[in-house]
Amino acid sequence: MEKAVLKVEGMSCNHCVQSVTQALSDLPSVNNIQVDLEGKTASFEFDDSFVRIDTAKEAIEDQGYDVV
Ligand SMILES: [Cu+2]
């Protein structure tokens, strides 16, 4: 398991948190997802033989947020 903490810009409410959480949870092998609205971060664990970190970034960006 790899751990990732991504900086996410553009989240403004709990709906945004839900959108990001859902986008990540739809990916294979991603778990322990914690999205922090105040801290503007998304942290999670993943198995890099199932999903690439770039795929996770794209999933968040597809929801309309920026990963910086
Ligand atoms: Cu929102």
PDB file of the backbone (N, CA, C, O) and the ligand in Angstrom, with CONECT records:
HET     CU  A 101       1
ATOM      1  N   MET A   1       0.822  -1.206   0.000  1.00  0.00           N
ATOM      2  CA  MET A   1       0.000   0.000   0.000  1.00  0.00           C
ATOM      3  C   MET A   1       0.858   1.259   0.000  1.00  0.00           C
ATOM      4  O   MET A   1       1.802   1.396   0.778  1.00  0.00           O
ATOM      5  N   GLU A   2       0.506   2.153  -0.879  1.00  0.00           N
ATOM      6  CA  GLU A   2       1.137   3.471  -0.909  1.00  0.00           C
ATOM      7  C   GLU A   2       0.218   4.451  -0.219  1.00  0.00           C
ATOM      8  O   GLU A   2      -0.997   4.257  -0.180  1.00  0.00           O
ATOM      9  N   LYS A   3       0.794   5.496   0.320  1.00  0.00           N
ATOM     10  CA  LYS A   3      -0.013   6.574   0.888  1.00  0.00           C
ATOM     11  C   LYS A   3       0.170   7.832   0.052  1.00  0.00           C
ATOM     12  O   LYS A   3       1.268   8.138  -0.414  1.00  0.00           O
ATOM     13  N   ALA A   4      -0.912   8.539  -0.124  1.00  0.00           N
ATOM     14  CA  ALA A   4      -0.826   9.784  -0.889  1.00  0.00           C
ATOM     15  C   ALA A   4      -1.560  10.884  -0.137  1.00  0.00           C
ATOM     16  O   ALA A   4      -2.591  10.647   0.493  1.00  0.00           O
ATOM     17  N   VAL A   5      -1.019  12.073  -0.213  1.00  0.00           N
ATOM     18  CA  VAL A   5      -1.726  13.266   0.262  1.00  0.00           C
ATOM     19  C   VAL A   5      -1.682  14.271  -0.876  1.00  0.00           C
ATOM     20  O   VAL A   5      -0.616  14.764  -1.245  1.00  0.00           O
ATOM     21  N   LEU A   6      -2.837  14.565  -1.421  1.00  0.00           N
ATOM     22  CA  LEU A   6      -2.907  15.512  -2.532  1.00  0.00           C
ATOM     23  C   LEU A   6      -3.482  16.832  -2.053  1.00  0.00           C
ATOM     24  O   LEU A   6      -4.391  16.867  -1.224  1.00  0.00           O
ATOM     25  N   LYS A   7      -2.947  17.899  -2.579  1.00  0.00           N
ATOM     26  CA  LYS A   7      -3.469  19.234  -2.300  1.00  0.00           C
ATOM     27  C   LYS A   7      -4.554  19.512  -3.344  1.00  0.00           C
ATOM     28  O   LYS A   7      -4.299  19.471  -4.547  1.00  0.00           O
ATOM     29  N   VAL A   8      -5.767  19.794  -2.864  1.00  0.00           N
ATOM     30  CA  VAL A   8      -6.893  19.989  -3.776  1.00  0.00           C
ATOM     31  C   VAL A   8      -7.451  21.404  -3.617  1.00  0.00           C
ATOM     32  O   VAL A   8      -7.868  21.808  -2.532  1.00  0.00           O
ATOM     33  N   GLU A   9      -7.447  22.130  -4.710  1.00  0.00           N
ATOM     34  CA  GLU A   9      -8.001  23.484  -4.712  1.00  0.00           C
ATOM     35  C   GLU A   9      -9.416  23.470  -5.282  1.00  0.00           C
ATOM     36  O   GLU A   9      -9.721  22.702  -6.195  1.00  0.00           O
ATOM     37  N   GLY A  10     -10.272  24.322  -4.736  1.00  0.00           N
ATOM     38  CA  GLY A  10     -11.589  24.507  -5.329  1.00  0.00           C
ATOM     39  C   GLY A  10     -12.745  23.912  -4.540  1.00  0.00           C
ATOM     40  O   GLY A  10     -13.906  24.071  -4.918  1.00  0.00           O
ATOM     41  N   MET A  11     -12.429  23.222  -3.435  1.00  0.00           N
ATOM     42  CA  MET A  11     -13.509  22.655  -2.620  1.00  0.00           C
ATOM     43  C   MET A  11     -14.057  23.748  -1.702  1.00  0.00           C
ATOM     44  O   MET A  11     -13.302  24.429  -1.008  1.00  0.00           O
ATOM     45  N   SER A  12     -15.379  23.904  -1.710  1.00  0.00           N
ATOM     46  CA  SER A  12     -15.956  24.990  -0.915  1.00  0.00           C
ATOM     47  C   SER A  12     -17.002  24.537   0.089  1.00  0.00           C
ATOM     48  O   SER A  12     -17.413  25.323   0.943  1.00  0.00           O
ATOM     49  N   CYS A  13     -17.443  23.289   0.007  1.00  0.00           N
ATOM     50  CA  CYS A  13     -18.468  22.836   0.942  1.00  0.00           C
ATOM     51  C   CYS A  13     -18.410  21.316   1.062  1.00  0.00           C
ATOM     52  O   CYS A  13     -17.586  20.657   0.428  1.00  0.00           O
ATOM     53  N   ASN A  14     -19.305  20.775   1.891  1.00  0.00           N
ATOM     54  CA  ASN A  14     -19.281  19.335   2.105  1.00  0.00           C
ATOM     55  C   ASN A  14     -19.691  18.542   0.875  1.00  0.00           C
ATOM     56  O   ASN A  14     -19.343  17.370   0.733  1.00  0.00           O
ATOM     57  N   HIS A  15     -20.439  19.196  -0.018  1.00  0.00           N
ATOM     58  CA  HIS A  15     -20.765  18.518  -1.270  1.00  0.00           C
ATOM     59  C   HIS A  15     -19.494  18.250  -2.077  1.00  0.00           C
ATOM     60  O   HIS A  15     -19.337  17.187  -2.678  1.00  0.00           O
ATOM     61  N   CYS A  16     -18.597  19.225  -2.079  1.00  0.00           N
ATOM     62  CA  CYS A  16     -17.319  19.061  -2.770  1.00  0.00           C
ATOM     63  C   CYS A  16     -16.525  17.912  -2.147  1.00  0.00           C
ATOM     64  O   CYS A  16     -15.939  17.086  -2.847  1.00  0.00           O
ATOM     65  N   VAL A  17     -16.522  17.881  -0.830  1.00  0.00           N
ATOM     66  CA  VAL A  17     -15.825  16.806  -0.123  1.00  0.00           C
ATOM     67  C   VAL A  17     -16.390  15.449  -0.555  1.00  0.00           C
ATOM     68  O   VAL A  17     -15.649  14.497  -0.802  1.00  0.00           O
ATOM     69  N   GLN A  18     -17.726  15.389  -0.639  1.00  0.00           N
ATOM     70  CA  GLN A  18     -18.370  14.143  -1.068  1.00  0.00           C
ATOM     71  C   GLN A  18     -17.988  13.766  -2.493  1.00  0.00           C
ATOM     72  O   GLN A  18     -17.726  12.600  -2.787  1.00  0.00           O
ATOM     73  N   SER A  19     -17.958  14.764  -3.377  1.00  0.00           N
ATOM     74  CA  SER A  19     -17.616  14.510  -4.778  1.00  0.00           C
ATOM     75  C   SER A  19     -16.209  13.941  -4.913  1.00  0.00           C
ATOM     76  O   SER A  19     -15.978  12.986  -5.654  1.00  0.00           O
ATOM     77  N   VAL A  20     -15.278  14.541  -4.186  1.00  0.00           N
ATOM     78  CA  VAL A  20     -13.893  14.082  -4.254  1.00  0.00           C
ATOM     79  C   VAL A  20     -13.768  12.690  -3.635  1.00  0.00           C
ATOM     80  O   VAL A  20     -13.090  11.813  -4.171  1.00  0.00           O
ATOM     81  N   THR A  21     -14.434  12.508  -2.499  1.00  0.00           N
ATOM     82  CA  THR A  21     -14.388  11.205  -1.832  1.00  0.00           C
ATOM     83  C   THR A  21     -14.959  10.120  -2.738  1.00  0.00           C
ATOM     84  O   THR A  21     -14.400   9.029  -2.850  1.00  0.00           O
ATOM     85  N   GLN A  22     -16.084  10.438  -3.386  1.00  0.00           N
ATOM     86  CA  GLN A  22     -16.726   9.459  -4.262  1.00  0.00           C
ATOM     87  C   GLN A  22     -15.844   9.137  -5.466  1.00  0.00           C
ATOM     88  O   GLN A  22     -15.709   7.975  -5.849  1.00  0.00           O
ATOM     89  N   ALA A  23     -15.246  10.168  -6.060  1.00  0.00           N
ATOM     90  CA  ALA A  23     -14.387   9.958  -7.230  1.00  0.00           C
ATOM     91  C   ALA A  23     -13.228   9.027  -6.884  1.00  0.00           C
ATOM     92  O   ALA A  23     -12.861   8.159  -7.676  1.00  0.00           O
ATOM     93  N   LEU A  24     -12.658   9.213  -5.694  1.00  0.00           N
ATOM     94  CA  LEU A  24     -11.539   8.373  -5.275  1.00  0.00           C
ATOM     95  C   LEU A  24     -12.001   6.964  -4.946  1.00  0.00           C
ATOM     96  O   LEU A  24     -11.321   5.990  -5.270  1.00  0.00           O
ATOM     97  N   SER A  25     -13.157   6.858  -4.302  1.00  0.00           N
ATOM     98  CA  SER A  25     -13.612   5.530  -3.886  1.00  0.00           C
ATOM     99  C   SER A  25     -14.050   4.682  -5.073  1.00  0.00           C
ATOM    100  O   SER A  25     -14.141   3.459  -4.961  1.00  0.00           O
ATOM    101  N   ASP A  26     -14.325   5.326  -6.222  1.00  0.00           N
ATOM    102  CA  ASP A  26     -14.661   4.573  -7.432  1.00  0.00           C
ATOM    103  C   ASP A  26     -13.442   3.900  -8.062  1.00  0.00           C
ATOM    104  O   ASP A  26     -13.584   3.041  -8.932  1.00  0.00           O
ATOM    105  N   LEU A  27     -12.255   4.287  -7.624  1.00  0.00           N
ATOM    106  CA  LEU A  27     -11.036   3.714  -8.199  1.00  0.00           C
ATOM    107  C   LEU A  27     -10.678   2.411  -7.485  1.00  0.00           C
ATOM    108  O   LEU A  27     -10.907   2.269  -6.284  1.00  0.00           O
ATOM    109  N   PRO A  28     -10.115   1.462  -8.234  1.00  0.00           N
ATOM    110  CA  PRO A  28      -9.739   0.193  -7.611  1.00  0.00           C
ATOM    111  C   PRO A  28      -8.619   0.372  -6.589  1.00  0.00           C
ATOM    112  O   PRO A  28      -7.671   1.124  -6.815  1.00  0.00           O
ATOM    113  N   SER A  29      -8.739  -0.314  -5.487  1.00  0.00           N
ATOM    114  CA  SER A  29      -7.702  -0.429  -4.448  1.00  0.00           C
ATOM    115  C   SER A  29      -7.532   0.809  -3.570  1.00  0.00           C
ATOM    116  O   SER A  29      -6.703   0.805  -2.660  1.00  0.00           O
ATOM    117  N   VAL A  30      -8.305   1.869  -3.827  1.00  0.00           N
ATOM    118  CA  VAL A  30      -8.156   3.081  -3.030  1.00  0.00           C
ATOM    119  C   VAL A  30      -9.003   2.963  -1.764  1.00  0.00           C
ATOM    120  O   VAL A  30     -10.195   2.667  -1.843  1.00  0.00           O
ATOM    121  N   ASN A  31      -8.407   3.189  -0.619  1.00  0.00           N
ATOM    122  CA  ASN A  31      -9.182   3.183   0.628  1.00  0.00           C
ATOM    123  C   ASN A  31      -8.584   4.114   1.669  1.00  0.00           C
ATOM    124  O   ASN A  31      -7.586   4.795   1.433  1.00  0.00           O
ATOM    125  N   ASN A  32      -9.225   4.119   2.825  1.00  0.00           N
ATOM    126  CA  ASN A  32      -8.859   5.077   3.889  1.00  0.00           C
ATOM    127  C   ASN A  32      -8.842   6.519   3.375  1.00  0.00           C
ATOM    128  O   ASN A  32      -7.922   7.287   3.655  1.00  0.00           O
ATOM    129  N   ILE A  33      -9.869   6.857   2.628  1.00  0.00           N
ATOM    130  CA  ILE A  33      -9.937   8.195   2.028  1.00  0.00           C
ATOM    131  C   ILE A  33     -10.364   9.215   3.079  1.00  0.00           C
ATOM    132  O   ILE A  33     -11.371   9.040   3.764  1.00  0.00           O
ATOM    133  N   GLN A  34      -9.583  10.275   3.191  1.00  0.00           N
ATOM    134  CA  GLN A  34      -9.957  11.365   4.084  1.00  0.00           C
ATOM    135  C   GLN A  34      -9.761  12.683   3.356  1.00  0.00           C
ATOM    136  O   GLN A  34      -8.646  13.063   2.998  1.00  0.00           O
ATOM    137  N   VAL A  35     -10.872  13.364   3.148  1.00  0.00           N
ATOM    138  CA  VAL A  35     -10.821  14.648   2.449  1.00  0.00           C
ATOM    139  C   VAL A  35     -11.069  15.750   3.471  1.00  0.00           C
ATOM    140  O   VAL A  35     -12.068  15.749   4.190  1.00  0.00           O
ATOM    141  N   ASP A  36     -10.137  16.680   3.511  1.00  0.00           N
ATOM    142  CA  ASP A  36     -10.175  17.758   4.501  1.00  0.00           C
ATOM    143  C   ASP A  36     -10.482  19.077   3.801  1.00  0.00           C
ATOM    144  O   ASP A  36      -9.661  19.612   3.056  1.00  0.00           O
ATOM    145  N   LEU A  37     -11.679  19.583   4.059  1.00  0.00           N
ATOM    146  CA  LEU A  37     -12.122  20.830   3.419  1.00  0.00           C
ATOM    147  C   LEU A  37     -11.258  22.012   3.854  1.00  0.00           C
ATOM    148  O   LEU A  37     -10.814  22.804   3.022  1.00  0.00           O
ATOM    149  N   GLU A  38     -11.025  22.126   5.149  1.00  0.00           N
ATOM    150  CA  GLU A  38     -10.235  23.237   5.682  1.00  0.00           C
ATOM    151  C   GLU A  38      -8.781  23.173   5.210  1.00  0.00           C
ATOM    152  O   GLU A  38      -8.206  24.171   4.776  1.00  0.00           O
ATOM    153  N   GLY A  39      -8.216  21.996   5.304  1.00  0.00           N
ATOM    154  CA  GLY A  39      -6.807  21.835   4.947  1.00  0.00           C
ATOM    155  C   GLY A  39      -6.573  21.677   3.462  1.00  0.00           C
ATOM    156  O   GLY A  39      -5.431  21.666   3.003  1.00  0.00           O
ATOM    157  N   LYS A  40      -7.682  21.552   2.693  1.00  0.00           N
ATOM    158  CA  LYS A  40      -7.602  21.395   1.229  1.00  0.00           C
ATOM    159  C   LYS A  40      -6.747  20.202   0.824  1.00  0.00           C
ATOM    160  O   LYS A  40      -5.925  20.292  -0.088  1.00  0.00           O
ATOM    161  N   THR A  41      -6.953  19.087   1.512  1.00  0.00           N
ATOM    162  CA  THR A  41      -6.181  17.902   1.155  1.00  0.00           C
ATOM    163  C   THR A  41      -7.091  16.697   0.972  1.00  0.00           C
ATOM    164  O   THR A  41      -8.186  16.621   1.530  1.00  0.00           O
ATOM    165  N   ALA A  42      -6.607  15.773   0.182  1.00  0.00           N
ATOM    166  CA  ALA A  42      -7.231  14.459   0.056  1.00  0.00           C
ATOM    167  C   ALA A  42      -6.148  13.438   0.337  1.00  0.00           C
ATOM    168  O   ALA A  42      -5.158  13.356  -0.390  1.00  0.00           O
ATOM    169  N   SER A  43      -6.335  12.663   1.391  1.00  0.00           N
ATOM    170  CA  SER A  43      -5.353  11.632   1.686  1.00  0.00           C
ATOM    171  C   SER A  43      -6.013  10.275   1.549  1.00  0.00           C
ATOM    172  O   SER A  43      -7.199  10.109   1.837  1.00  0.00           O
ATOM    173  N   PHE A  44      -5.239   9.324   1.112  1.00  0.00           N
ATOM    174  CA  PHE A  44      -5.776   7.984   0.881  1.00  0.00           C
ATOM    175  C   PHE A  44      -4.635   7.000   0.714  1.00  0.00           C
ATOM    176  O   PHE A  44      -3.480   7.382   0.528  1.00  0.00           O
ATOM    177  N   GLU A  45      -4.984   5.731   0.784  1.00  0.00           N
ATOM    178  CA  GLU A  45      -4.022   4.672   0.515  1.00  0.00           C
ATOM    179  C   GLU A  45      -4.438   3.979  -0.770  1.00  0.00           C
ATOM    180  O   GLU A  45      -5.622   3.914  -1.101  1.00  0.00           O
ATOM    181  N   PHE A  46      -3.473   3.475  -1.474  1.00  0.00           N
ATOM    182  CA  PHE A  46      -3.782   2.782  -2.724  1.00  0.00           C
ATOM    183  C   PHE A  46      -2.683   1.776  -3.041  1.00  0.00           C
ATOM    184  O   PHE A  46      -1.566   1.861  -2.530  1.00  0.00           O
ATOM    185  N   ASP A  47      -3.028   0.834  -3.887  1.00  0.00           N
ATOM    186  CA  ASP A  47      -2.060  -0.159  -4.348  1.00  0.00           C
ATOM    187  C   ASP A  47      -1.642   0.234  -5.756  1.00  0.00           C
ATOM    188  O   ASP A  47      -2.462   0.212  -6.674  1.00  0.00           O
ATOM    189  N   ASP A  48      -0.394   0.589  -5.935  1.00  0.00           N
ATOM    190  CA  ASP A  48       0.011   1.128  -7.239  1.00  0.00           C
ATOM    191  C   ASP A  48       0.130   0.067  -8.333  1.00  0.00           C
ATOM    192  O   ASP A  48       0.474   0.392  -9.469  1.00  0.00           O
ATOM    193  N   SER A  49      -0.147  -1.181  -8.010  1.00  0.00           N
ATOM    194  CA  SER A  49      -0.275  -2.158  -9.093  1.00  0.00           C
ATOM    195  C   SER A  49      -1.694  -2.167  -9.657  1.00  0.00           C
ATOM    196  O   SER A  49      -1.953  -2.794 -10.684  1.00  0.00           O
ATOM    197  N   PHE A  50      -2.611  -1.471  -8.984  1.00  0.00           N
ATOM    198  CA  PHE A  50      -4.000  -1.387  -9.467  1.00  0.00           C
ATOM    199  C   PHE A  50      -4.357  -0.011 -10.003  1.00  0.00           C
ATOM    200  O   PHE A  50      -5.144   0.113 -10.942  1.00  0.00           O
ATOM    201  N   VAL A  51      -3.786   1.007  -9.412  1.00  0.00           N
ATOM    202  CA  VAL A  51      -4.142   2.362  -9.834  1.00  0.00           C
ATOM    203  C   VAL A  51      -2.927   3.264  -9.697  1.00  0.00           C
ATOM    204  O   VAL A  51      -2.162   3.158  -8.738  1.00  0.00           O
ATOM    205  N   ARG A  52      -2.761   4.154 -10.673  1.00  0.00           N
ATOM    206  CA  ARG A  52      -1.654   5.103 -10.629  1.00  0.00           C
ATOM    207  C   ARG A  52      -2.094   6.381  -9.933  1.00  0.00           C
ATOM    208  O   ARG A  52      -3.269   6.748  -9.949  1.00  0.00           O
ATOM    209  N   ILE A  53      -1.140   7.037  -9.333  1.00  0.00           N
ATOM    210  CA  ILE A  53      -1.454   8.294  -8.661  1.00  0.00           C
ATOM    211  C   ILE A  53      -1.998   9.319  -9.655  1.00  0.00           C
ATOM    212  O   ILE A  53      -2.859  10.128  -9.308  1.00  0.00           O
ATOM    213  N   ASP A  54      -1.498   9.285 -10.885  1.00  0.00           N
ATOM    214  CA  ASP A  54      -2.007  10.225 -11.897  1.00  0.00           C
ATOM    215  C   ASP A  54      -3.481   9.982 -12.198  1.00  0.00           C
ATOM    216  O   ASP A  54      -4.225  10.919 -12.487  1.00  0.00           O
ATOM    217  N   THR A  55      -3.894   8.735 -12.130  1.00  0.00           N
ATOM    218  CA  THR A  55      -5.305   8.405 -12.355  1.00  0.00           C
ATOM    219  C   THR A  55      -6.165   9.000 -11.247  1.00  0.00           C
ATOM    220  O   THR A  55      -7.263   9.495 -11.504  1.00  0.00           O
ATOM    221  N   ALA A  56      -5.671   8.952 -10.027  1.00  0.00           N
ATOM    222  CA  ALA A  56      -6.392   9.542  -8.899  1.00  0.00           C
ATOM    223  C   ALA A  56      -6.492  11.055  -9.060  1.00  0.00           C
ATOM    224  O   ALA A  56      -7.533  11.653  -8.791  1.00  0.00           O
ATOM    225  N   LYS A  57      -5.396  11.661  -9.502  1.00  0.00           N
ATOM    226  CA  LYS A  57      -5.420  13.110  -9.736  1.00  0.00           C
ATOM    227  C   LYS A  57      -6.440  13.472 -10.810  1.00  0.00           C
ATOM    228  O   LYS A  57      -7.203  14.427 -10.663  1.00  0.00           O
ATOM    229  N   GLU A  58      -6.443  12.700 -11.883  1.00  0.00           N
ATOM    230  CA  GLU A  58      -7.395  12.966 -12.973  1.00  0.00           C
ATOM    231  C   GLU A  58      -8.835  12.795 -12.503  1.00  0.00           C
ATOM    232  O   GLU A  58      -9.715  13.557 -12.902  1.00  0.00           O
ATOM    233  N   ALA A  59      -9.074  11.803 -11.662  1.00  0.00           N
ATOM    234  CA  ALA A  59     -10.437  11.559 -11.165  1.00  0.00           C
ATOM    235  C   ALA A  59     -10.935  12.774 -10.378  1.00  0.00           C
ATOM    236  O   ALA A  59     -12.105  13.145 -10.471  1.00  0.00           O
ATOM    237  N   ILE A  60     -10.047  13.379  -9.613  1.00  0.00           N
ATOM    238  CA  ILE A  60     -10.414  14.578  -8.850  1.00  0.00           C
ATOM    239  C   ILE A  60     -10.630  15.761  -9.792  1.00  0.00           C
ATOM    240  O   ILE A  60     -11.584  16.524  -9.641  1.00  0.00           O
ATOM    241  N   GLU A  61      -9.739  15.898 -10.755  1.00  0.00           N
ATOM    242  CA  GLU A  61      -9.858  17.019 -11.703  1.00  0.00           C
ATOM    243  C   GLU A  61     -11.101  16.890 -12.571  1.00  0.00           C
ATOM    244  O   GLU A  61     -11.703  17.890 -12.961  1.00  0.00           O
ATOM    245  N   ASP A  62     -11.479  15.653 -12.869  1.00  0.00           N
ATOM    246  CA  ASP A  62     -12.707  15.421 -13.651  1.00  0.00           C
ATOM    247  C   ASP A  62     -13.955  15.915 -12.911  1.00  0.00           C
ATOM    248  O   ASP A  62     -14.978  16.204 -13.532  1.00  0.00           O
ATOM    249  N   GLN A  63     -13.859  16.009 -11.579  1.00  0.00           N
ATOM    250  CA  GLN A  63     -14.972  16.530 -10.799  1.00  0.00           C
ATOM    251  C   GLN A  63     -14.974  18.059 -10.755  1.00  0.00           C
ATOM    252  O   GLN A  63     -15.887  18.670 -10.200  1.00  0.00           O
ATOM    253  N   GLY A  64     -13.951  18.665 -11.340  1.00  0.00           N
ATOM    254  CA  GLY A  64     -13.917  20.123 -11.416  1.00  0.00           C
ATOM    255  C   GLY A  64     -12.999  20.794 -10.412  1.00  0.00           C
ATOM    256  O   GLY A  64     -13.060  22.010 -10.235  1.00  0.00           O
ATOM    257  N   TYR A  65     -12.148  20.015  -9.751  1.00  0.00           N
ATOM    258  CA  TYR A  65     -11.220  20.580  -8.768  1.00  0.00           C
ATOM    259  C   TYR A  65      -9.800  20.499  -9.307  1.00  0.00           C
ATOM    260  O   TYR A  65      -9.508  19.719 -10.214  1.00  0.00           O
ATOM    261  N   ASP A  66      -8.936  21.303  -8.744  1.00  0.00           N
ATOM    262  CA  ASP A  66      -7.545  21.313  -9.190  1.00  0.00           C
ATOM    263  C   ASP A  66      -6.669  20.606  -8.173  1.00  0.00           C
ATOM    264  O   ASP A  66      -6.741  20.877  -6.974  1.00  0.00           O
ATOM    265  N   VAL A  67      -5.850  19.707  -8.662  1.00  0.00           N
ATOM    266  CA  VAL A  67      -4.834  19.085  -7.809  1.00  0.00           C
ATOM    267  C   VAL A  67      -3.536  19.835  -8.061  1.00  0.00           C
ATOM    268  O   VAL A  67      -3.034  19.875  -9.184  1.00  0.00           O
ATOM    269  N   VAL A  68      -3.000  20.428  -7.001  1.00  0.00           N
ATOM    270  CA  VAL A  68      -1.809  21.265  -7.179  1.00  0.00           C
ATOM    271  C   VAL A  68      -0.590  20.628  -6.539  1.00  0.00           C
ATOM    272  O   VAL A  68       0.502  21.194  -6.591  1.00  0.00           O
TER     273      VAL A  68
HETATM  274 CU    CU A 101     -19.129  22.314  -2.673  1.00  0.00          CU2+
END
